[in-house]
Amino acid sequence: MKKSVFLFALAIAVAFTGCNNANQSKAEGEGANDKVTITHELGTVDVPVNPKRVVVLDFSQLENLDFIGVKPVGIPKTGVPKYLSRYKDDESIADLGNLVEANVEKLNELNPDLIIIGGRLKDSYEQISKIAPTIIPVWDTKDQFGALEKNITNLGKIFGKEKEFEASLADIKTKAAAVKEKADKSDAKALVVLHNKGRFSAYGSGSRFGLIHDILGVQEAAKGLDTHLHGTKTSNEFIAETNPDILFVVDRSAAIGDTPLNKEEVENKLIQRTNAFKNGKIVYLDSETWYLAGGGVISINRMIDEVDKAL
């Protein structure tokens, strides 16, 4: 009798264990196939939850992945900002070219689960999206915090890191508000220029560098500048006539690895007439941060800090 009871109990235990294992396998299988629908700049796409093989072709989004501890399998290693250099030096991460022209063949060989591209590769979206689910960040120069929120919200959904990104955005907004309060108390007017091989382009409110005016509240020395990506072509004479109290300079040549600008050429006799020069307020911004990135949680923090220091 005891033997029969023992065998009966054993049979139930085996059956229960088998059922548990089956349910666990089913749950794991379902988890592996979970997807989230993401709306991005070019449409809507279903993306796997917690993808294991991520390719990122945009430095701002590389920053955001770095923030949540996601290591990509491939990035463009040409022009990687110094503060992200560990990814360039990591031999386990494939080199996929640069921000403008990705090595699509090598990208395909990586067999990615998710691809994140940047605006410079927008024209290649259709080709790249055939390889794996592909998203392109939203970017709006007139609402940079709104764009940042949309992009990190998407990444939060994909990787289950909503709370971490929400906290980061809150910290950024708090820091920006403190800088704006300082700017509101100042009469200083600023001009932002991009320098490239001896030529200048000026940027103001609503432009790619508009964060200085639109979010941080620094007054414009020149209003009505072109909000186009390439800004308003300008000259030393224009800068002298505008007479900014602060002149912010972004050196494109240095950012892309060409010969950096010569400060003596920038601070010529015309520029020396400005209040900015007289007051020691010609500020050479970190060009890699402002030109190559500028849309991630790391670079925006760095940008706010630089403006804060200038004020």
C-alpha positions, 0 to 999 in steps of 0.5 A: 500500500505504501509503495502504491502511494509513493508511486502515485505521489511521484507521478504527480510530482513529475507531471507537475514539474513537466507542466511547470517546465513547459509553462516556463519554456512557453513564457520564455519563448513569448518573452523572446518574441515580444515587440513594441510599436515605435513611431519615429520620424519616418513612420512606425515599426515593430521592434523587439523588446530588449534586442541583443544585437543593436547597431547604432549609427548616430552618436546622440543615440549611442550616448542614450544607449550608453546611459542605460548600459546597452552595448552595440555590436556596430557603430560608425567609428569615424569621428566618434567624440572623445567622451565616447572613445571607449566604443571606438577602441573596443575591437568587439564592436564593428566599424561601420564607417561614418555618420554619412555613409554606412558600410551596409554590407558589413552592417548586414553581416552583423545580423542585427535585431535593431538598427538606429540611424541618424538624420545624416542617413535619412536617404538610406533608410529604405535600404537599411530598414530591409536588414532589420527593424530600423528607427530614426530619431525625431529631431526638431530644432524648434523643440529640442527638449520635446525631441529628446523626450520622444527619442528617450521614451522610445528607447525606454519602451524598447529596453524597459528603462522608462524610469531611468530616462524620465529621471535623466530628463527631469535632471536636464530640465532642472539644470536648464532652468537654473541656467535660464534664470541666470541668463534672464538676469543678464543683459548679455547678447550672444551670437553663435557661429560655425567656423569651417575653413576660414568661413563663418555661418551664424545661427540663432533661435530655432536653429541647430544651436538654438538651445542657447536662446530657446531653452537657456534664454540667452538673448540674441545679438542678431535676430531673424537668422536662417534656421536652415541646417547650414545657417546664415552665411556671414563674415567678420564684418557682420560679426563686428557690426552685430557686436555680440557680448558673447561669441560662441564658436563651433569649429566644424573642421576640428569636429570632423578631424580636419585642421582646427581653426587658428584662433589668431585668424578668428580673433582678427582686427574686426573681431577685436572690436566686439564686446565679446573680445574686449570682455574675454567672452569669445567661447570656443565650444566643444565642437564634437559635442555640438556638431557631431552629437547634441541630441543625447542625454550626455551631450545636452548636459555638456552643452548646458554646462558650457553655456552656464560657464560662459554666463 
